[in-house]
Amino acid sequence: MCTYRTTTLAVSGSGKGPQGWFPVTDAAVYLDHPVHARAEHTLNVDLRNPGRGPAARVALELDPRAARDLAVAILEALDAAPAGLVEDLAG
């Protein structure tokens, strides 16, 4: 069953789409049936810039284990950065 719960947030970064790199300003994260991935349900992440139209979008469909592993890897990479390299958001 899908949760229909979507978390949206403002982000700052870049994504690469069909027309090259573009600034990413928004993210949406939700659990749903995938469009392309071979799984019953996936964690879907859409990174986009609505001001640049529908082509300014990067989409991920990750099986739940891969999504958790990716989340852990992201946190580990940030936590392992030398002091002062990234802003400390944990405290």
C-alpha positions in Angstrom: 0.0 0.0 0.0 1.3 3.5 -0.9 1.5 6.0 2.0 0.8 9.1 -0.2 3.1 10.9 2.2 5.5 13.2 0.3 8.2 15.2 2.0 9.2 18.3 0.0 12.1 20.6 0.8 14.2 23.3 -0.7 17.7 22.2 -1.7 20.7 23.8 -3.2 22.8 21.9 -5.7 23.0 20.8 -9.4 21.6 18.0 -11.4 22.2 16.7 -14.9 19.3 16.2 -17.2 18.7 15.7 -20.9 19.9 19.2 -21.7 22.9 19.2 -19.4 23.5 20.6 -15.9 21.0 22.8 -14.2 20.5 24.2 -10.7 18.4 22.1 -8.4 16.1 24.0 -6.1 13.5 21.5 -4.9 13.3 17.9 -3.7 10.4 15.5 -3.1 10.8 12.2 -1.4 8.0 9.6 -1.3 7.3 5.8 -1.2 5.2 4.6 -4.1 5.0 2.2 -7.0 7.9 2.8 -9.4 7.5 3.8 -13.0 10.6 2.0 -14.2 12.4 0.1 -11.4 11.6 -3.6 -10.9 10.2 -3.5 -7.4 6.7 -3.5 -5.9 7.4 -0.2 -4.1 10.4 2.2 -4.2 11.6 5.2 -2.4 11.4 7.9 -5.0 13.4 11.0 -5.0 12.7 13.8 -7.4 15.3 16.6 -7.7 14.1 19.5 -9.8 14.0 23.2 -10.7 10.3 24.0 -11.4 11.3 27.4 -12.9 13.1 25.6 -15.7 10.2 23.4 -16.8 9.6 19.6 -16.7 13.0 18.7 -18.3 14.9 20.1 -15.3 14.3 17.0 -13.2 16.4 14.1 -11.9 14.4 11.1 -10.6 15.5 8.2 -8.5 13.6 5.0 -7.8 15.4 3.0 -5.1 14.4 -0.3 -3.5 14.0 0.3 0.3 17.3 -1.4 1.2 19.3 0.7 -1.4 17.6 3.8 -0.1 18.6 3.1 3.5 22.2 2.2 2.4 22.4 5.4 0.4 21.1 7.5 3.3 23.8 5.9 5.6 26.5 6.5 3.0 25.6 10.1 2.7 25.7 10.7 6.4 29.0 8.8 6.8 30.6 10.9 4.0 29.4 14.1 5.7 30.5 13.0 9.1 34.0 11.9 7.8 34.7 15.3 6.3 37.6 17.2 8.0 36.6 19.9 10.5 35.5 23.1 8.8 35.0 21.6 5.4 31.2 21.3 5.7 28.9 23.3 8.0 28.2 21.3 11.2 24.4 20.8 11.1 24.3 18.1 13.7 24.7 20.3 16.7 
